[in-house]
């Protein structure tokens, strides 16, 4: 027959061993994830507008205005001056809001 204190000691030892092994596995996974992120480098953020010129090099008939549509995400985009004189967004075609 086995005694109760011996079984209790075995249960505590097994639980401790299980807890340490889980902790070691999690630590190795966290370290591997951190190292791959560090050596992979930062990914470049996507550009909102790819083929745009900076505002100081834009032609005279182009205005840089905030586009008030959800399609452009309310970002500053190029607006062409329409023949009527109202600026129209080049990306989505929304006319600019009058001031």
C-alpha positions in Angstrom: 0.0 0.0 0.0 1.1 3.5 -0.7 0.7 6.2 1.8 -1.3 9.4 1.3 1.6 11.8 1.8 3.6 10.0 -0.9 0.8 10.4 -3.4 0.3 14.0 -2.4 4.0 14.7 -2.9 3.8 13.0 -6.3 0.8 15.1 -7.4 2.5 18.3 -6.3 5.7 17.4 -8.1 3.7 16.5 -11.3 1.7 19.7 -11.2 4.9 21.8 -10.7 6.6 20.0 -13.6 3.7 20.6 -15.8 3.5 24.3 -14.9 7.2 24.7 -15.6 7.1 23.0 -18.9 4.2 25.1 -20.0 6.1 28.3 -18.9 9.2 27.2 -20.8 7.2 26.5 -24.0 5.5 29.9 -23.8 8.9 31.6 -23.2 10.4 29.9 -26.2 7.5 30.9 -28.4 7.6 34.5 -27.2 11.4 34.6 -27.8 11.0 33.1 -31.3 8.3 35.6 -32.2 10.3 38.5 -30.9 13.4 37.5 -32.8 11.6 37.0 -36.1 10.0 40.4 -35.8 13.3 42.0 -34.9 15.2 40.5 -37.9 12.3 40.7 -40.4 12.3 44.5 -39.9 9.4 46.9 -40.1 7.1 46.5 -43.1 6.5 49.7 -45.0 3.1 51.2 -44.5 0.8 51.3 -47.5 0.8 54.6 -49.3 -2.6 56.3 -49.6 -1.7 58.0 -52.9 0.9 56.3 -55.1 1.3 58.5 -58.1 0.9 62.0 -56.6 3.4 64.8 -56.7 4.2 66.8 -53.6 2.2 70.0 -53.1 5.1 72.2 -54.0 5.6 70.5 -57.4 1.9 70.2 -58.4 0.8 72.0 -61.6 -1.3 75.2 -61.4 -4.6 73.5 -62.2 -4.3 71.1 -59.3 -5.3 71.8 -55.7 -4.4 69.7 -52.6 -7.6 69.7 -50.5 -9.1 67.4 -47.9 -11.5 65.1 -49.7 -14.7 64.9 -47.7 -15.7 61.4 -48.8 -15.3 58.1 -47.1 -13.8 56.6 -50.3 -10.7 58.8 -49.8 -10.8 58.5 -46.1 -10.9 62.3 -45.5 -7.3 62.5 -46.6 -5.7 65.4 -48.4 -5.7 64.4 -52.1 -5.3 66.1 -55.5 -8.3 68.0 -56.8 -8.5 69.1 -60.5 -10.1 72.4 -61.2 -13.1 71.7 -63.4 -14.1 74.1 -66.2 -16.8 75.5 -64.0 -14.1 76.5 -61.5 -15.1 74.0 -58.8 -12.4 71.6 -57.6 -13.1 67.8 -58.1 -11.3 65.0 -56.3 -9.1 63.1 -58.7 -9.4 59.8 -56.8 -13.1 59.5 -56.3 -14.7 62.3 -58.3 -16.4 64.1 -55.4 -16.7 67.9 -55.8 -14.9 69.8 -53.0 -17.1 71.3 -50.3 -17.6 75.0 -50.7 -16.1 77.1 -47.9 
